[in-house]
Amino acid sequence: MNTESRTIVLITGANQGIGYAVAQGLLAHKDYFILLGSRDASRGAKAATGLDPTGEFVKSITIDVADDTSIQQAADLVASKYRRLDVLINNAGINNEIDIMIKQHKMQQEGGAAQPETINLAQHRKLFRDVYEVNLFGAAMVTEAFTPLLEKSTALPARIVFVSSHTGSLGLRVDSSDAEYAKWSCPSFPVYRTSKAALNMLTLHYAAKFHDNGWKVNGSCPNLTDTNFARGWVKGRPASESAVNIVRLATLSADGESGVYSDENGVVPW
Ligand SMILES: NC(=O)c1ccc[n+]([C@@H]2O[C@H](COP(=O)([O-])OP(=O)(O)OC[C@H]3O[C@@H](n4cnc5c(N)ncnc54)[C@H](OP(=O)(O)O)[C@@H]3O)[C@@H](O)[C@H]2O)c1
């Protein structure tokens, strides 16, 4: 397999959901080579084979973004096998507050009182830690580990995409004149949405840091999507639709934007 002349992309958390759909979308670009990130080797291998049985366009790579050893091993592997990376898509993400919400909802449906879940401070801190480990610290450490390989990119420009969420937008949260305000202003998921708000600042940080390199560093909002993430609790749209803007940002040309937060309809306020 010749990867010399191809654009090499790493997608974290791509064995299912939106990341998998992004890989599917990128398969249309025959000059791209996709490293399908998965924290579980067998789930990754199965997903990669499902996308490309030949292994010519897609290869799985084990990477747990909450584990620095795993991140470094993945970076070392890419360095020794491919010597560079052209596009990094920080997609892996979790929302463990959904499970609490589903539990409360079930209790209500079964005729119980709508009691808020009581968790102690240590449990609450753990909720924050677990989500931040993946959504924020994971994306930051993966970007740090792969920066030396992006610096060796032969694609012009190198690109980094951070998969965020409308729920992390401070702008949508406070602008009551915006038509979307009601949808995003409900006081739900404080852990998840603050992790994504912080991820947005991280996106701007890297956009500024790599501005002079000409890299394209952007955030994408998938919108509510039918993946394991939502646990079937609410009906979202197909992952293929949420992948469209991520694929666009991953394939930007030199005149494309950087430091922008968007969905497929255009710019989203930070
Ligand atoms: N679905 C939505 O409605 C929605 C809306 C807005 C934003 N998003 C964002 O979109 C991104 C993808 O979500 P999704 O809907 O595709 O969710 P998903 O179907 O649950 O997929 C999440 C992926 O992240 C992986 N992952 C979880 N923890 C990881 C870790 N420590 N290291 C590496 N990978 C890890 C999962 O691996 P396993 O298969 O091993 O669990 C899975 O491959 C997330 O950043 C999410 O916040 C989703």
The ligand as a Tripos MOL2 file, in Angstrom:
@<TRIPOS>MOLECULE
LIG
   48    52     1     0     0
SMALL
NO_CHARGES

@<TRIPOS>ATOM
      1 N1        -24.6690   11.9960   18.9820 N.am      1 LIG1
      2 C1        -24.9720   13.2540   19.1930 C.2       1 LIG1
      3 O1        -26.1610   13.6310   19.3050 O.2       1 LIG1
      4 C2        -23.8700   14.2930   19.2910 C.ar      1 LIG1
      5 C3        -24.2380   15.6450   19.2790 C.ar      1 LIG1
      6 C4        -23.2570   16.6050   19.3650 C.ar      1 LIG1
      7 C5        -21.9300   16.2420   19.4590 C.ar      1 LIG1
      8 N2        -21.5890   14.9240   19.4550 N.ar      1 LIG1
      9 C6        -20.1620   14.5930   19.5420 C.3       1 LIG1
     10 O2        -19.7980   13.7590   18.4530 O.3       1 LIG1
     11 C7        -18.6930   12.9410   18.8240 C.3       1 LIG1
     12 C8        -18.9840   11.4960   18.4410 C.3       1 LIG1
     13 O3        -20.1190   11.0680   19.1730 O.3       1 LIG1
     14 P1        -21.0790    9.9050   18.6550 P.3       1 LIG1
     15 O4        -22.4590   10.4480   18.6530 O.co2     1 LIG1
     16 O5        -20.5460    9.2800   17.4430 O.co2     1 LIG1
     17 O6        -20.9740    8.9060   19.8950 O.3       1 LIG1
     18 P2        -20.7510    7.3140   19.9390 P.3       1 LIG1
     19 O7        -21.5180    6.6480   18.8810 O.co2     1 LIG1
     20 O8        -20.9850    6.9600   21.3720 O.co2     1 LIG1
     21 O9        -19.2030    7.1700   19.5760 O.3       1 LIG1
     22 C9        -18.2310    7.6970   20.4260 C.3       1 LIG1
     23 C10       -16.9040    7.1180   20.0390 C.3       1 LIG1
     24 O10       -15.9280    7.6300   20.9730 O.3       1 LIG1
     25 C11       -15.2200    6.5120   21.4710 C.3       1 LIG1
     26 N3        -14.6290    6.7540   22.7850 N.ar      1 LIG1
     27 C12       -15.2210    6.9100   23.9810 C.ar      1 LIG1
     28 N4        -14.2950    7.0360   24.9410 N.ar      1 LIG1
     29 C13       -13.0940    6.9520   24.3310 C.ar      1 LIG1
     30 C14       -11.7610    6.9880   24.7690 C.ar      1 LIG1
     31 N5        -11.4410    7.1090   26.0630 N.pl3     1 LIG1
     32 N6        -10.7630    6.8730   23.8490 N.ar      1 LIG1
     33 C15       -11.0460    6.7130   22.5370 C.ar      1 LIG1
     34 N7        -12.2920    6.6370   22.0600 N.ar      1 LIG1
     35 C16       -13.2990    6.7670   22.9480 C.ar      1 LIG1
     36 C17       -16.2180    5.3670   21.4930 C.3       1 LIG1
     37 O11       -15.5520    4.1280   21.6130 O.3       1 LIG1
     38 P3        -16.3410    2.7780   22.0980 P.3       1 LIG1
     39 O12       -17.0780    2.2630   20.9050 O.co2     1 LIG1
     40 O13       -15.2240    1.9000   22.5480 O.co2     1 LIG1
     41 O14       -17.2580    3.1880   23.2090 O.co2     1 LIG1
     42 C18       -16.8700    5.5890   20.1430 C.3       1 LIG1
     43 O15       -16.0710    5.0700   19.1130 O.3       1 LIG1
     44 C19       -18.4780   13.1560   20.3180 C.3       1 LIG1
     45 O16       -17.4060   14.0450   20.5160 O.3       1 LIG1
     46 C20       -19.7790   13.7950   20.7720 C.3       1 LIG1
     47 O17       -19.6010   14.6260   21.9010 O.3       1 LIG1
     48 C21       -22.5220   13.9360   19.3670 C.ar      1 LIG1
@<TRIPOS>BOND
     1     1     2 1
     2     2     3 2
     3     2     4 1
     4     4     5 ar
     5     4    48 ar
     6     5     6 ar
     7     6     7 ar
     8     7     8 ar
     9     8     9 1
    10     8    48 ar
    11     9    10 1
    12     9    46 1
    13    10    11 1
    14    11    12 1
    15    11    44 1
    16    12    13 1
    17    13    14 1
    18    14    15 2
    19    14    16 1
    20    14    17 1
    21    17    18 1
    22    18    19 2
    23    18    20 1
    24    18    21 1
    25    21    22 1
    26    22    23 1
    27    23    24 1
    28    23    42 1
    29    24    25 1
    30    25    26 1
    31    25    36 1
    32    26    27 ar
    33    26    35 ar
    34    27    28 ar
    35    28    29 ar
    36    29    30 ar
    37    29    35 ar
    38    30    31 1
    39    30    32 ar
    40    32    33 ar
    41    33    34 ar
    42    34    35 ar
    43    36    37 1
    44    36    42 1
    45    37    38 1
    46    38    39 2
    47    38    40 1
    48    38    41 1
    49    42    43 1
    50    44    45 1
    51    44    46 1
    52    46    47 1
@<TRIPOS>SUBSTRUCTURE
     1 LIG1         1 GROUP 0 **** ****
